[in-house]
Every structure is written in structure tokens, then in C-alpha cells.
Amino acid sequence: MGPPPKVAAKQKEDRATGSACRYAVRSIEDCYLLNPKATRNDVFTGWKEMDAYMRENKIEGVPSVLTPSMGAAAATAPKEEIITESATGK
């Protein structure tokens, strides 16, 4: 009978994500890191299908350039305190 419509839609979306990652010349590991909510099995299936399609049709990938947004960079960057000490000969 097949999976419920919501599950089927999620599977298709995750496969499309994997396909897009392959076309963007991203490794499967990077794809997993960039899409933590996606199901790994479906992402891999989409990545693998796109890889086979691209090889069969001699299609070159288009590398993407990721630029972190200011909010994401600020959220992930650890806050560090810089302590300077003067060297006194005591």
C-alpha cells in the first residue's frame, strides 16, 4: 500500500536534498551536516541516484560557495576572553 502521504512527501524531500548536494559537488558527509533533520537513508539514496545520473549523462557538478550568515556565525563561535598579563620581574 505504501507509506502515508506525509511520510512519502518527507522521503521525496530528503531524496531531493541528497540529489541537490551531489549536484553541488558536496560530499555525503557535508550533506548530512548541513541537513540534520533529513533522514540519512533517503538523503543517501537521492545522492546516489544523482551520482549515477550525472555519470551516465556526463554532467559536471556546479560547486556551491557557502557563506555563513552573521547570526549563524555568532551563534556557533565560542565566546573567548582575552587575558593579557604584563611581565614584571617580581
C-alpha positions as CSV (number, residue, x, y, z in Angstrom):
1,M,0.0,0.0,0.0
2,G,2.8,2.4,0.7
3,P,3.7,4.9,3.4
4,P,1.3,7.7,4.5
5,P,1.3,10.8,2.3
6,K,3.3,12.9,4.9
7,V,6.0,10.2,5.1
8,A,6.1,9.8,1.4
9,A,6.5,13.6,0.9
10,K,9.3,13.7,3.5
11,Q,11.1,10.9,1.8
12,K,10.9,12.7,-1.6
13,E,12.1,15.9,0.0
14,D,15.1,14.2,1.6
15,R,16.0,12.4,-1.6
16,A,15.8,15.8,-3.4
17,T,18.1,17.2,-0.8
18,G,20.6,14.4,-1.4
19,S,20.4,15.0,-5.2
20,A,21.0,18.7,-4.8
21,C,24.0,18.0,-2.6
22,R,25.5,15.7,-5.2
23,Y,24.9,18.3,-8.0
24,A,26.5,20.9,-5.8
25,V,29.6,18.7,-5.5
26,R,29.2,18.2,-1.8
27,S,30.3,15.1,0.0
28,I,27.6,13.0,1.5
29,E,29.1,13.8,5.0
30,D,28.7,17.5,4.3
31,C,25.2,16.9,3.2
32,Y,24.4,15.2,6.4
33,L,25.9,18.0,8.4
34,L,24.1,20.7,6.5
35,N,20.7,18.9,6.8
36,P,20.5,17.4,10.3
37,K,16.7,17.0,10.1
38,A,16.8,14.9,6.9
39,T,16.7,11.1,7.1
40,R,20.2,9.9,6.2
41,N,18.9,6.9,4.3
42,D,16.8,9.0,2.0
43,V,19.5,11.6,1.6
44,F,22.0,8.9,0.6
45,T,19.5,7.4,-1.8
46,G,19.0,10.7,-3.6
47,W,22.7,11.4,-3.6
48,K,23.5,8.0,-5.1
49,E,20.8,8.3,-7.7
50,M,22.0,11.7,-8.8
51,D,25.6,10.5,-8.9
52,A,24.6,7.6,-11.3
53,Y,22.6,10.0,-13.4
54,M,25.4,12.5,-13.6
55,R,28.0,9.9,-14.6
56,E,25.7,8.3,-17.1
57,N,24.9,11.6,-18.8
58,K,28.4,13.1,-18.3
59,I,27.1,16.1,-16.3
60,E,29.5,18.2,-14.3
61,G,28.5,19.4,-10.9
62,V,28.3,23.0,-10.0
63,P,30.3,23.7,-6.8
64,S,28.4,25.9,-4.3
65,V,30.0,28.5,-2.2
66,L,28.7,28.6,1.4
67,T,28.9,31.8,3.2
68,P,27.8,31.7,6.8
69,S,25.2,34.2,7.9
70,M,26.1,36.6,10.7
71,G,23.6,35.1,13.0
72,A,24.8,31.5,12.5
73,A,28.5,32.6,12.8
74,A,27.8,34.4,16.1
75,A,25.8,31.5,17.5
76,T,28.5,28.9,16.8
77,A,31.5,30.9,17.6
78,P,32.6,30.4,21.2
79,K,32.9,33.4,23.4
80,E,36.5,33.8,24.5
81,E,38.0,36.2,27.0
82,I,41.5,37.5,26.2
83,I,43.6,38.0,29.2
84,T,46.8,39.9,28.9
85,E,49.4,39.8,31.6
86,S,52.3,42.2,31.9
87,A,55.6,40.6,32.6
88,T,57.1,42.2,35.7
89,G,60.3,41.0,37.2
90,K,59.0,40.3,40.8
